[in-house]
């Protein structure tokens, strides 16, 4: 556990851009994580939005709902 604490301390010293790169690197190396929607899911959702059967939300609204603020 000491090694993890040391790495965490080093990560705190990185720039935000480098931390984002580190997160992407770590996530890419993990197995079993969803890679995101497949093409069929994207087409289905686009069709729902185009038909008006769902109401889209703005990016700012999305960020608010997931507990993040926009830039």
PDB file of N, H, CA, C and O in Angstrom:
ATOM      1  N   UNK A   1       0.826  -1.195   0.000  1.00  0.00           N
ATOM      2  CA  UNK A   1       0.000   0.000   0.000  1.00  0.00           C
ATOM      3  C   UNK A   1       0.865   1.252   0.000  1.00  0.00           C
ATOM      4  O   UNK A   1       0.415   2.303  -0.455  1.00  0.00           O
ATOM      5  N   UNK A   2       2.075   1.170   0.490  1.00  0.00           N
ATOM      6  H   UNK A   2       2.441   0.316   0.859  1.00  0.00           H
ATOM      7  CA  UNK A   2       2.965   2.317   0.506  1.00  0.00           C
ATOM      8  C   UNK A   2       3.282   2.810  -0.889  1.00  0.00           C
ATOM      9  O   UNK A   2       3.405   4.015  -1.114  1.00  0.00           O
ATOM     10  N   UNK A   3       3.416   1.886  -1.828  1.00  0.00           N
ATOM     11  H   UNK A   3       3.317   0.908  -1.645  1.00  0.00           H
ATOM     12  CA  UNK A   3       3.712   2.259  -3.206  1.00  0.00           C
ATOM     13  C   UNK A   3       2.539   3.033  -3.816  1.00  0.00           C
ATOM     14  O   UNK A   3       2.746   4.005  -4.541  1.00  0.00           O
ATOM     15  N   UNK A   4       1.309   2.600  -3.520  1.00  0.00           N
ATOM     16  H   UNK A   4       1.141   1.810  -2.930  1.00  0.00           H
ATOM     17  CA  UNK A   4       0.134   3.295  -4.029  1.00  0.00           C
ATOM     18  C   UNK A   4       0.074   4.721  -3.477  1.00  0.00           C
ATOM     19  O   UNK A   4      -0.205   5.661  -4.222  1.00  0.00           O
ATOM     20  N   UNK A   5       0.328   4.882  -2.201  1.00  0.00           N
ATOM     21  H   UNK A   5       0.554   4.119  -1.596  1.00  0.00           H
ATOM     22  CA  UNK A   5       0.310   6.215  -1.583  1.00  0.00           C
ATOM     23  C   UNK A   5       1.364   7.117  -2.227  1.00  0.00           C
ATOM     24  O   UNK A   5       1.121   8.303  -2.447  1.00  0.00           O
ATOM     25  N   UNK A   6       2.513   6.558  -2.524  1.00  0.00           N
ATOM     26  H   UNK A   6       2.710   5.594  -2.346  1.00  0.00           H
ATOM     27  CA  UNK A   6       3.583   7.328  -3.169  1.00  0.00           C
ATOM     28  C   UNK A   6       3.158   7.770  -4.572  1.00  0.00           C
ATOM     29  O   UNK A   6       3.390   8.912  -4.966  1.00  0.00           O
ATOM     30  N   UNK A   7       2.539   6.861  -5.318  1.00  0.00           N
ATOM     31  H   UNK A   7       2.350   5.932  -4.998  1.00  0.00           H
ATOM     32  CA  UNK A   7       2.070   7.190  -6.665  1.00  0.00           C
ATOM     33  C   UNK A   7       0.977   8.252  -6.600  1.00  0.00           C
ATOM     34  O   UNK A   7       0.946   9.163  -7.428  1.00  0.00           O
ATOM     35  N   UNK A   8       0.086   8.140  -5.624  1.00  0.00           N
ATOM     36  H   UNK A   8       0.112   7.400  -4.952  1.00  0.00           H
ATOM     37  CA  UNK A   8      -0.981   9.135  -5.470  1.00  0.00           C
ATOM     38  C   UNK A   8      -0.394  10.510  -5.187  1.00  0.00           C
ATOM     39  O   UNK A   8      -0.859  11.511  -5.731  1.00  0.00           O
ATOM     40  N   UNK A   9       0.608  10.560  -4.353  1.00  0.00           N
ATOM     41  H   UNK A   9       0.986   9.747  -3.910  1.00  0.00           H
ATOM     42  CA  UNK A   9       1.255  11.844  -4.047  1.00  0.00           C
ATOM     43  C   UNK A   9       1.913  12.426  -5.298  1.00  0.00           C
ATOM     44  O   UNK A   9       1.845  13.631  -5.539  1.00  0.00           O
ATOM     45  N   UNK A  10       2.547  11.564  -6.088  1.00  0.00           N
ATOM     46  H   UNK A  10       2.602  10.585  -5.892  1.00  0.00           H
ATOM     47  CA  UNK A  10       3.176  12.030  -7.330  1.00  0.00           C
ATOM     48  C   UNK A  10       2.123  12.525  -8.318  1.00  0.00           C
ATOM     49  O   UNK A  10       2.342  13.509  -9.024  1.00  0.00           O
ATOM     50  N   UNK A  11       0.989  11.845  -8.365  1.00  0.00           N
ATOM     51  H   UNK A  11       0.811  11.045  -7.792  1.00  0.00           H
ATOM     52  CA  UNK A  11      -0.080  12.244  -9.283  1.00  0.00           C
ATOM     53  C   UNK A  11      -0.621  13.624  -8.927  1.00  0.00           C
ATOM     54  O   UNK A  11      -1.014  14.377  -9.819  1.00  0.00           O
ATOM     55  N   UNK A  12      -0.648  13.968  -7.653  1.00  0.00           N
ATOM     56  H   UNK A  12      -0.328  13.357  -6.929  1.00  0.00           H
ATOM     57  CA  UNK A  12      -1.127  15.286  -7.227  1.00  0.00           C
ATOM     58  C   UNK A  12      -0.276  16.413  -7.803  1.00  0.00           C
ATOM     59  O   UNK A  12      -0.753  17.532  -7.987  1.00  0.00           O
ATOM     60  N   UNK A  13       0.983  16.106  -8.085  1.00  0.00           N
ATOM     61  H   UNK A  13       1.371  15.197  -7.936  1.00  0.00           H
ATOM     62  CA  UNK A  13       1.909  17.116  -8.597  1.00  0.00           C
ATOM     63  C   UNK A  13       1.790  17.325 -10.106  1.00  0.00           C
ATOM     64  O   UNK A  13       2.342  18.288 -10.637  1.00  0.00           O
ATOM     65  N   UNK A  14       1.080  16.439 -10.801  1.00  0.00           N
ATOM     66  H   UNK A  14       0.632  15.656 -10.370  1.00  0.00           H
ATOM     67  CA  UNK A  14       0.938  16.538 -12.250  1.00  0.00           C
ATOM     68  C   UNK A  14      -0.021  17.659 -12.628  1.00  0.00           C
ATOM     69  O   UNK A  14      -0.876  18.057 -11.837  1.00  0.00           O
ATOM     70  N   UNK A  15       0.135  18.156 -13.840  1.00  0.00           N
ATOM     71  H   UNK A  15       0.829  17.832 -14.482  1.00  0.00           H
ATOM     72  CA  UNK A  15      -0.813  19.134 -14.365  1.00  0.00           C
ATOM     73  C   UNK A  15      -2.148  18.426 -14.593  1.00  0.00           C
ATOM     74  O   UNK A  15      -2.211  17.197 -14.634  1.00  0.00           O
ATOM     75  N   UNK A  16      -3.201  19.205 -14.739  1.00  0.00           N
ATOM     76  H   UNK A  16      -3.150  20.203 -14.706  1.00  0.00           H
ATOM     77  CA  UNK A  16      -4.523  18.608 -14.979  1.00  0.00           C
ATOM     78  C   UNK A  16      -4.498  17.773 -16.264  1.00  0.00           C
ATOM     79  O   UNK A  16      -5.062  16.680 -16.310  1.00  0.00           O
ATOM     80  N   UNK A  17      -3.852  18.285 -17.287  1.00  0.00           N
ATOM     81  H   UNK A  17      -3.393  19.173 -17.250  1.00  0.00           H
ATOM     82  CA  UNK A  17      -3.770  17.555 -18.555  1.00  0.00           C
ATOM     83  C   UNK A  17      -3.048  16.216 -18.374  1.00  0.00           C
ATOM     84  O   UNK A  17      -3.480  15.199 -18.916  1.00  0.00           O
ATOM     85  N   UNK A  18      -1.956  16.218 -17.619  1.00  0.00           N
ATOM     86  H   UNK A  18      -1.605  17.044 -17.179  1.00  0.00           H
ATOM     87  CA  UNK A  18      -1.226  14.974 -17.382  1.00  0.00           C
ATOM     88  C   UNK A  18      -2.036  14.002 -16.522  1.00  0.00           C
ATOM     89  O   UNK A  18      -1.969  12.791 -16.732  1.00  0.00           O
ATOM     90  N   UNK A  19      -2.804  14.522 -15.553  1.00  0.00           N
ATOM     91  H   UNK A  19      -2.859  15.505 -15.382  1.00  0.00           H
ATOM     92  CA  UNK A  19      -3.665  13.651 -14.741  1.00  0.00           C
ATOM     93  C   UNK A  19      -4.740  13.001 -15.597  1.00  0.00           C
ATOM     94  O   UNK A  19      -5.047  11.820 -15.429  1.00  0.00           O
ATOM     95  N   UNK A  20      -5.316  13.779 -16.522  1.00  0.00           N
ATOM     96  H   UNK A  20      -5.067  14.738 -16.658  1.00  0.00           H
ATOM     97  CA  UNK A  20      -6.314  13.217 -17.433  1.00  0.00           C
ATOM     98  C   UNK A  20      -5.692  12.125 -18.290  1.00  0.00           C
ATOM     99  O   UNK A  20      -6.312  11.087 -18.523  1.00  0.00           O
ATOM    100  N   UNK A  21      -4.470  12.351 -18.760  1.00  0.00           N
ATOM    101  H   UNK A  21      -3.966  13.194 -18.570  1.00  0.00           H
ATOM    102  CA  UNK A  21      -3.777  11.337 -19.539  1.00  0.00           C
ATOM    103  C   UNK A  21      -3.515  10.087 -18.723  1.00  0.00           C
ATOM    104  O   UNK A  21      -3.624   8.973 -19.234  1.00  0.00           O
ATOM    105  N   UNK A  22      -3.173  10.267 -17.463  1.00  0.00           N
ATOM    106  H   UNK A  22      -3.084  11.172 -17.048  1.00  0.00           H
ATOM    107  CA  UNK A  22      -2.931   9.125 -16.571  1.00  0.00           C
ATOM    108  C   UNK A  22      -4.214   8.334 -16.349  1.00  0.00           C
ATOM    109  O   UNK A  22      -4.203   7.104 -16.376  1.00  0.00           O
ATOM    110  N   UNK A  23      -5.315   9.040 -16.131  1.00  0.00           N
ATOM    111  H   UNK A  23      -5.324  10.040 -16.109  1.00  0.00           H
ATOM    112  CA  UNK A  23      -6.605   8.366 -15.945  1.00  0.00           C
ATOM    113  C   UNK A  23      -6.962   7.565 -17.197  1.00  0.00           C
ATOM    114  O   UNK A  23      -7.373   6.409 -17.098  1.00  0.00           O
ATOM    115  N   UNK A  24      -6.808   8.171 -18.363  1.00  0.00           N
ATOM    116  H   UNK A  24      -6.475   9.110 -18.444  1.00  0.00           H
ATOM    117  CA  UNK A  24      -7.118   7.469 -19.614  1.00  0.00           C
ATOM    118  C   UNK A  24      -6.251   6.228 -19.757  1.00  0.00           C
ATOM    119  O   UNK A  24      -6.737   5.168 -20.151  1.00  0.00           O
ATOM    120  N   UNK A  25      -4.977   6.357 -19.441  1.00  0.00           N
ATOM    121  H   UNK A  25      -4.582   7.218 -19.120  1.00  0.00           H
ATOM    122  CA  UNK A  25      -4.054   5.223 -19.514  1.00  0.00           C
ATOM    123  C   UNK A  25      -4.492   4.107 -18.564  1.00  0.00           C
ATOM    124  O   UNK A  25      -4.517   2.939 -18.952  1.00  0.00           O
ATOM    125  N   UNK A  26      -4.832   4.454 -17.343  1.00  0.00           N
ATOM    126  H   UNK A  26      -4.812   5.403 -17.028  1.00  0.00           H
ATOM    127  CA  UNK A  26      -5.239   3.448 -16.363  1.00  0.00           C
ATOM    128  C   UNK A  26      -6.550   2.776 -16.758  1.00  0.00           C
ATOM    129  O   UNK A  26      -6.681   1.556 -16.656  1.00  0.00           O
ATOM    130  N   UNK A  27      -7.516   3.565 -17.205  1.00  0.00           N
ATOM    131  H   UNK A  27      -7.410   4.556 -17.288  1.00  0.00           H
ATOM    132  CA  UNK A  27      -8.801   2.989 -17.606  1.00  0.00           C
ATOM    133  C   UNK A  27      -8.653   2.079 -18.817  1.00  0.00           C
ATOM    134  O   UNK A  27      -9.301   1.035 -18.896  1.00  0.00           O
ATOM    135  N   UNK A  28      -7.805   2.470 -19.758  1.00  0.00           N
ATOM    136  H   UNK A  28      -7.279   3.318 -19.694  1.00  0.00           H
ATOM    137  CA  UNK A  28      -7.595   1.664 -20.958  1.00  0.00           C
ATOM    138  C   UNK A  28      -7.025   0.289 -20.600  1.00  0.00           C
ATOM    139  O   UNK A  28      -7.288  -0.697 -21.288  1.00  0.00           O
ATOM    140  N   UNK A  29      -6.256   0.235 -19.538  1.00  0.00           N
ATOM    141  H   UNK A  29      -6.043   1.036 -18.979  1.00  0.00           H
ATOM    142  CA  UNK A  29      -5.631  -1.016 -19.135  1.00  0.00           C
ATOM    143  C   UNK A  29      -6.508  -1.926 -18.302  1.00  0.00           C
ATOM    144  O   UNK A  29      -6.101  -3.043 -17.981  1.00  0.00           O
ATOM    145  N   UNK A  30      -7.703  -1.480 -17.942  1.00  0.00           N
ATOM    146  H   UNK A  30      -8.034  -0.574 -18.202  1.00  0.00           H
ATOM    147  CA  UNK A  30      -8.587  -2.285 -17.097  1.00  0.00           C
ATOM    148  C   UNK A  30      -9.525  -3.115 -17.971  1.00  0.00           C
ATOM    149  O   UNK A  30     -10.032  -2.638 -18.986  1.00  0.00           O
ATOM    150  N   UNK A  31      -9.743  -4.341 -17.568  1.00  0.00           N
ATOM    151  H   UNK A  31      -9.331  -4.729 -16.743  1.00  0.00           H
ATOM    152  CA  UNK A  31     -10.652  -5.195 -18.322  1.00  0.00           C
ATOM    153  C   UNK A  31     -12.053  -5.134 -17.714  1.00  0.00           C
ATOM    154  O   UNK A  31     -12.221  -4.803 -16.540  1.00  0.00           O
ATOM    155  N   UNK A  32     -13.035  -5.455 -18.520  1.00  0.00           N
ATOM    156  H   UNK A  32     -12.898  -5.724 -19.474  1.00  0.00           H
ATOM    157  CA  UNK A  32     -14.404  -5.529 -18.037  1.00  0.00           C
ATOM    158  C   UNK A  32     -15.141  -4.207 -17.985  1.00  0.00           C
ATOM    159  O   UNK A  32     -16.299  -4.173 -17.569  1.00  0.00           O
ATOM    160  N   UNK A  33     -14.515  -3.126 -18.391  1.00  0.00           N
ATOM    161  H   UNK A  33     -13.575  -3.154 -18.729  1.00  0.00           H
ATOM    162  CA  UNK A  33     -15.204  -1.834 -18.391  1.00  0.00           C
ATOM    163  C   UNK A  33     -15.953  -1.653 -19.704  1.00  0.00           C
ATOM    164  O   UNK A  33     -15.440  -2.035 -20.756  1.00  0.00           O
ATOM    165  N   UNK A  34     -17.138  -1.087 -19.670  1.00  0.00           N
ATOM    166  H   UNK A  34     -17.555  -0.777 -18.816  1.00  0.00           H
ATOM    167  CA  UNK A  34     -17.858  -0.856 -20.926  1.00  0.00           C
ATOM    168  C   UNK A  34     -17.113   0.169 -21.768  1.00  0.00           C
ATOM    169  O   UNK A  34     -16.596   1.156 -21.246  1.00  0.00           O
ATOM    170  N   UNK A  35     -17.064  -0.067 -23.055  1.00  0.00           N
ATOM    171  H   UNK A  35     -17.484  -0.869 -23.479  1.00  0.00           H
ATOM    172  CA  UNK A  35     -16.351   0.849 -23.943  1.00  0.00           C
ATOM    173  C   UNK A  35     -17.232   1.978 -24.426  1.00  0.00           C
ATOM    174  O   UNK A  35     -16.764   2.888 -25.110  1.00  0.00           O
ATOM    175  N   UNK A  36     -18.505   1.926 -24.075  1.00  0.00           N
ATOM    176  H   UNK A  36     -18.885   1.187 -23.519  1.00  0.00           H
ATOM    177  CA  UNK A  36     -19.446   2.942 -24.510  1.00  0.00           C
ATOM    178  C   UNK A  36     -20.503   2.304 -25.386  1.00  0.00           C
ATOM    179  O   UNK A  36     -20.488   1.091 -25.596  1.00  0.00           O
ATOM    180  N   UNK A  37     -21.415   3.105 -25.895  1.00  0.00           N
ATOM    181  H   UNK A  37     -21.427   4.090 -25.724  1.00  0.00           H
ATOM    182  CA  UNK A  37     -22.497   2.546 -26.700  1.00  0.00           C
ATOM    183  C   UNK A  37     -21.978   2.039 -28.045  1.00  0.00           C
ATOM    184  O   UNK A  37     -21.049   2.608 -28.617  1.00  0.00           O
ATOM    185  N   UNK A  38     -22.585   0.970 -28.537  1.00  0.00           N
ATOM    186  H   UNK A  38     -23.340   0.508 -28.072  1.00  0.00           H
ATOM    187  CA  UNK A  38     -22.208   0.490 -29.866  1.00  0.00           C
ATOM    188  C   UNK A  38     -22.995   1.286 -30.912  1.00  0.00           C
ATOM    189  O   UNK A  38     -23.854   2.096 -30.562  1.00  0.00           O
ATOM    190  N   UNK A  39     -22.701   1.055 -32.188  1.00  0.00           N
ATOM    191  H   UNK A  39     -22.003   0.397 -32.472  1.00  0.00           H
ATOM    192  CA  UNK A  39     -23.338   1.822 -33.259  1.00  0.00           C
ATOM    193  C   UNK A  39     -24.853   1.686 -33.250  1.00  0.00           C
ATOM    194  O   UNK A  39     -25.559   2.659 -33.516  1.00  0.00           O
ATOM    195  N   UNK A  40     -25.364   0.499 -32.949  1.00  0.00           N
ATOM    196  H   UNK A  40     -24.791  -0.291 -32.733  1.00  0.00           H
ATOM    197  CA  UNK A  40     -26.803   0.282 -32.929  1.00  0.00           C
ATOM    198  C   UNK A  40     -27.470   1.118 -31.829  1.00  0.00           C
ATOM    199  O   UNK A  40     -28.541   1.688 -32.037  1.00  0.00           O
ATOM    200  N   UNK A  41     -26.827   1.185 -30.662  1.00  0.00           N
ATOM    201  H   UNK A  41     -25.957   0.722 -30.493  1.00  0.00           H
ATOM    202  CA  UNK A  41     -27.374   1.997 -29.564  1.00  0.00           C
ATOM    203  C   UNK A  41     -27.402   3.465 -29.950  1.00  0.00           C
ATOM    204  O   UNK A  41     -28.373   4.163 -29.659  1.00  0.00           O
ATOM    205  N   UNK A  42     -26.351   3.941 -30.600  1.00  0.00           N
ATOM    206  H   UNK A  42     -25.562   3.374 -30.836  1.00  0.00           H
ATOM    207  CA  UNK A  42     -26.300   5.340 -31.029  1.00  0.00           C
ATOM    208  C   UNK A  42     -27.411   5.623 -32.037  1.00  0.00           C
ATOM    209  O   UNK A  42     -28.100   6.637 -31.931  1.00  0.00           O
ATOM    210  N   UNK A  43     -27.590   4.727 -33.020  1.00  0.00           N
ATOM    211  H   UNK A  43     -27.030   3.903 -33.105  1.00  0.00           H
ATOM    212  CA  UNK A  43     -28.657   4.912 -34.006  1.00  0.00           C
ATOM    213  C   UNK A  43     -30.037   4.919 -33.335  1.00  0.00           C
ATOM    214  O   UNK A  43     -30.890   5.739 -33.676  1.00  0.00           O
ATOM    215  N   UNK A  44     -30.252   4.007 -32.382  1.00  0.00           N
ATOM    216  H   UNK A  44     -29.559   3.341 -32.105  1.00  0.00           H
ATOM    217  CA  UNK A  44     -31.534   3.948 -31.688  1.00  0.00           C
ATOM    218  C   UNK A  44     -31.818   5.253 -30.952  1.00  0.00           C
ATOM    219  O   UNK A  44     -32.929   5.780 -31.007  1.00  0.00           O
ATOM    220  N   UNK A  45     -30.811   5.763 -30.271  1.00  0.00           N
ATOM    221  H   UNK A  45     -29.908   5.335 -30.226  1.00  0.00           H
ATOM    222  CA  UNK A  45     -31.016   7.009 -29.512  1.00  0.00           C
ATOM    223  C   UNK A  45     -31.227   8.208 -30.434  1.00  0.00           C
ATOM    224  O   UNK A  45     -32.033   9.089 -30.137  1.00  0.00           O
ATOM    225  N   UNK A  46     -30.497   8.240 -31.558  1.00  0.00           N
ATOM    226  H   UNK A  46     -29.842   7.524 -31.799  1.00  0.00           H
ATOM    227  CA  UNK A  46     -30.696   9.329 -32.519  1.00  0.00           C
ATOM    228  C   UNK A  46     -32.118   9.297 -33.073  1.00  0.00           C
ATOM    229  O   UNK A  46     -32.763  10.335 -33.220  1.00  0.00           O
ATOM    230  N   UNK A  47     -32.599   8.081 -33.380  1.00  0.00           N
ATOM    231  H   UNK A  47     -32.075   7.238 -33.260  1.00  0.00           H
ATOM    232  CA  UNK A  47     -33.966   7.923 -33.890  1.00  0.00           C
ATOM    233  C   UNK A  47     -34.972   8.405 -32.858  1.00  0.00           C
ATOM    234  O   UNK A  47     -35.937   9.085 -33.207  1.00  0.00           O
ATOM    235  N   UNK A  48     -34.760   8.061 -31.587  1.00  0.00           N
ATOM    236  H   UNK A  48     -33.977   7.509 -31.303  1.00  0.00           H
ATOM    237  CA  UNK A  48     -35.670   8.514 -30.528  1.00  0.00           C
ATOM    238  C   UNK A  48     -35.697  10.035 -30.448  1.00  0.00           C
ATOM    239  O   UNK A  48     -36.762  10.638 -30.316  1.00  0.00           O
ATOM    240  N   UNK A  49     -34.513  10.657 -30.531  1.00  0.00           N
ATOM    241  H   UNK A  49     -33.647  10.167 -30.639  1.00  0.00           H
ATOM    242  CA  UNK A  49     -34.455  12.125 -30.444  1.00  0.00           C
ATOM    243  C   UNK A  49     -35.106  12.765 -31.667  1.00  0.00           C
ATOM    244  O   UNK A  49     -35.852  13.736 -31.543  1.00  0.00           O
ATOM    245  N   UNK A  50     -34.817  12.212 -32.862  1.00  0.00           N
ATOM    246  H   UNK A  50     -34.211  11.423 -32.963  1.00  0.00           H
ATOM    247  CA  UNK A  50     -35.385  12.775 -34.088  1.00  0.00           C
ATOM    248  C   UNK A  50     -36.905  12.638 -34.123  1.00  0.00           C
ATOM    249  O   UNK A  50     -37.594  13.500 -34.668  1.00  0.00           O
ATOM    250  N   UNK A  51     -37.424  11.568 -33.547  1.00  0.00           N
ATOM    251  H   UNK A  51     -36.864  10.869 -33.103  1.00  0.00           H
ATOM    252  CA  UNK A  51     -38.872  11.334 -33.566  1.00  0.00           C
ATOM    253  C   UNK A  51     -39.604  12.173 -32.523  1.00  0.00           C
ATOM    254  O   UNK A  51     -40.822  12.330 -32.599  1.00  0.00           O
ATOM    255  N   UNK A  52     -38.871  12.710 -31.553  1.00  0.00           N
ATOM    256  H   UNK A  52     -37.881  12.582 -31.492  1.00  0.00           H
ATOM    257  CA  UNK A  52     -39.492  13.497 -30.492  1.00  0.00           C
ATOM    258  C   UNK A  52     -40.019  12.659 -29.352  1.00  0.00           C
ATOM    259  O   UNK A  52     -40.683  13.182 -28.458  1.00  0.00           O
ATOM    260  N   UNK A  53     -39.735  11.349 -29.364  1.00  0.00           N
ATOM    261  H   UNK A  53     -39.195  10.923 -30.091  1.00  0.00           H
ATOM    262  CA  UNK A  53     -40.230  10.489 -28.284  1.00  0.00           C
ATOM    263  C   UNK A  53     -39.453  10.686 -26.984  1.00  0.00           C
ATOM    264  O   UNK A  53     -39.900  10.263 -25.917  1.00  0.00           O
ATOM    265  N   UNK A  54     -38.301  11.323 -27.076  1.00  0.00           N
ATOM    266  H   UNK A  54     -37.938  11.666 -27.942  1.00  0.00           H
ATOM    267  CA  UNK A  54     -37.531  11.698 -25.883  1.00  0.00           C
ATOM    268  C   UNK A  54     -37.171  13.169 -26.007  1.00  0.00           C
ATOM    269  O   UNK A  54     -37.081  13.704 -27.112  1.00  0.00           O
ATOM    270  N   UNK A  55     -36.971  13.809 -24.884  1.00  0.00           N
ATOM    271  H   UNK A  55     -37.044  13.374 -23.987  1.00  0.00           H
ATOM    272  CA  UNK A  55     -36.593  15.224 -24.878  1.00  0.00           C
ATOM    273  C   UNK A  55     -35.113  15.344 -24.553  1.00  0.00           C
ATOM    274  O   UNK A  55     -34.686  14.965 -23.463  1.00  0.00           O
ATOM    275  N   UNK A  56     -34.322  15.868 -25.490  1.00  0.00           N
ATOM    276  H   UNK A  56     -34.669  16.176 -26.376  1.00  0.00           H
ATOM    277  CA  UNK A  56     -32.888  16.012 -25.203  1.00  0.00           C
ATOM    278  C   UNK A  56     -32.652  17.080 -24.142  1.00  0.00           C
ATOM    279  O   UNK A  56     -33.473  17.976 -23.946  1.00  0.00           O
ATOM    280  N   UNK A  57     -31.518  16.967 -23.464  1.00  0.00           N
ATOM    281  H   UNK A  57     -30.851  16.239 -23.623  1.00  0.00           H
ATOM    282  CA  UNK A  57     -31.123  17.983 -22.491  1.00  0.00           C
ATOM    283  C   UNK A  57     -29.838  18.640 -22.980  1.00  0.00           C
ATOM    284  O   UNK A  57     -29.107  18.072 -23.792  1.00  0.00           O
ATOM    285  N   UNK A  58     -29.575  19.825 -22.483  1.00  0.00           N
ATOM    286  H   UNK A  58     -30.168  20.286 -21.823  1.00  0.00           H
ATOM    287  CA  UNK A  58     -28.359  20.537 -22.871  1.00  0.00           C
ATOM    288  C   UNK A  58     -27.147  19.913 -22.177  1.00  0.00           C
ATOM    289  O   UNK A  58     -27.288  19.159 -21.214  1.00  0.00           O
ATOM    290  N   UNK A  59     -25.980  20.234 -22.670  1.00  0.00           N
ATOM    291  H   UNK A  59     -25.865  20.847 -23.452  1.00  0.00           H
ATOM    292  CA  UNK A  59     -24.743  19.737 -22.061  1.00  0.00           C
ATOM    293  C   UNK A  59     -24.620  20.238 -20.624  1.00  0.00           C
ATOM    294  O   UNK A  59     -24.208  19.490 -19.737  1.00  0.00           O
ATOM    295  N   UNK A  60     -24.972  21.484 -20.396  1.00  0.00           N
ATOM    296  H   UNK A  60     -25.307  22.091 -21.116  1.00  0.00           H
ATOM    297  CA  UNK A  60     -24.903  22.065 -19.048  1.00  0.00           C
ATOM    298  C   UNK A  60     -25.846  21.317 -18.111  1.00  0.00           C
ATOM    299  O   UNK A  60     -25.495  21.031 -16.966  1.00  0.00           O
ATOM    300  N   UNK A  61     -27.040  21.003 -18.601  1.00  0.00           N
ATOM    301  H   UNK A  61     -27.325  21.236 -19.531  1.00  0.00           H
ATOM    302  CA  UNK A  61     -28.008  20.266 -17.796  1.00  0.00           C
ATOM    303  C   UNK A  61     -27.476  18.860 -17.477  1.00  0.00           C
ATOM    304  O   UNK A  61     -27.615  18.373 -16.355  1.00  0.00           O
ATOM    305  N   UNK A  62     -26.867  18.223 -18.478  1.00  0.00           N
ATOM    306  H   UNK A  62     -26.754  18.619 -19.389  1.00  0.00           H
ATOM    307  CA  UNK A  62     -26.277  16.900 -18.257  1.00  0.00           C
ATOM    308  C   UNK A  62     -25.217  16.959 -17.163  1.00  0.00           C
ATOM    309  O   UNK A  62     -25.218  16.138 -16.246  1.00  0.00           O
ATOM    310  N   UNK A  63     -24.313  17.934 -17.263  1.00  0.00           N
ATOM    311  H   UNK A  63     -24.312  18.601 -18.008  1.00  0.00           H
ATOM    312  CA  UNK A  63     -23.251  18.060 -16.261  1.00  0.00           C
ATOM    313  C   UNK A  63     -23.829  18.282 -14.872  1.00  0.00           C
ATOM    314  O   UNK A  63     -23.319  17.736 -13.894  1.00  0.00           O
ATOM    315  N   UNK A  64     -24.887  19.079 -14.777  1.00  0.00           N
ATOM    316  H   UNK A  64     -25.301  19.522 -15.572  1.00  0.00           H
ATOM    317  CA  UNK A  64     -25.523  19.328 -13.488  1.00  0.00           C
ATOM    318  C   UNK A  64     -26.105  18.035 -12.922  1.00  0.00           C
ATOM    319  O   UNK A  64     -26.031  17.793 -11.717  1.00  0.00           O
ATOM    320  N   UNK A  65     -26.687  17.203 -13.794  1.00  0.00           N
ATOM    321  H   UNK A  65     -26.747  17.399 -14.773  1.00  0.00           H
ATOM    322  CA  UNK A  65     -27.311  15.977 -13.324  1.00  0.00           C
ATOM    323  C   UNK A  65     -26.285  14.942 -12.880  1.00  0.00           C
ATOM    324  O   UNK A  65     -26.586  14.106 -12.028  1.00  0.00           O
ATOM    325  N   UNK A  66     -25.074  14.985 -13.443  1.00  0.00           N
ATOM    326  H   UNK A  66     -24.829  15.665 -14.135  1.00  0.00           H
ATOM    327  CA  UNK A  66     -24.047  14.032 -13.015  1.00  0.00           C
ATOM    328  C   UNK A  66     -23.128  14.641 -11.944  1.00  0.00           C
ATOM    329  O   UNK A  66     -22.134  14.034 -11.544  1.00  0.00           O
ATOM    330  N   UNK A  67     -23.476  15.841 -11.495  1.00  0.00           N
ATOM    331  H   UNK A  67     -24.283  16.334 -11.821  1.00  0.00           H
ATOM    332  CA  UNK A  67     -22.739  16.450 -10.397  1.00  0.00           C
ATOM    333  C   UNK A  67     -21.445  17.109 -10.773  1.00  0.00           C
ATOM    334  O   UNK A  67     -20.525  17.190  -9.960  1.00  0.00           O
ATOM    335  N   UNK A  68     -21.358  17.587 -12.011  1.00  0.00           N
ATOM    336  H   UNK A  68     -22.105  17.521 -12.672  1.00  0.00           H
ATOM    337  CA  UNK A  68     -20.149  18.293 -12.453  1.00  0.00           C
ATOM    338  C   UNK A  68     -20.550  19.654 -12.979  1.00  0.00           C
ATOM    339  O   UNK A  68     -21.682  19.850 -13.420  1.00  0.00           O
ATOM    340  N   UNK A  69     -19.629  20.586 -12.932  1.00  0.00           N
ATOM    341  H   UNK A  69     -18.709  20.426 -12.573  1.00  0.00           H
ATOM    342  CA  UNK A  69     -19.935  21.919 -13.454  1.00  0.00           C
ATOM    343  C   UNK A  69     -19.271  22.085 -14.811  1.00  0.00           C
ATOM    344  O   UNK A  69     -18.229  21.491 -15.087  1.00  0.00           O
ATOM    345  N   UNK A  70     -19.885  22.896 -15.642  1.00  0.00           N
ATOM    346  H   UNK A  70     -20.731  23.379 -15.418  1.00  0.00           H
ATOM    347  CA  UNK A  70     -19.312  23.188 -16.965  1.00  0.00           C
ATOM    348  C   UNK A  70     -18.137  24.131 -16.831  1.00  0.00           C
ATOM    349  O   UNK A  70     -17.919  24.727 -15.776  1.00  0.00           O
ATOM    350  N   UNK A  71     -17.387  24.262 -17.898  1.00  0.00           N
ATOM    351  H   UNK A  71     -17.564  23.778 -18.755  1.00  0.00           H
ATOM    352  CA  UNK A  71     -16.231  25.163 -17.896  1.00  0.00           C
ATOM    353  C   UNK A  71     -16.517  26.407 -18.674  1.00  0.00           C
ATOM    354  O   UNK A  71     -15.656  27.280 -18.780  1.00  0.00           O
TER     355      UNK A  71
END
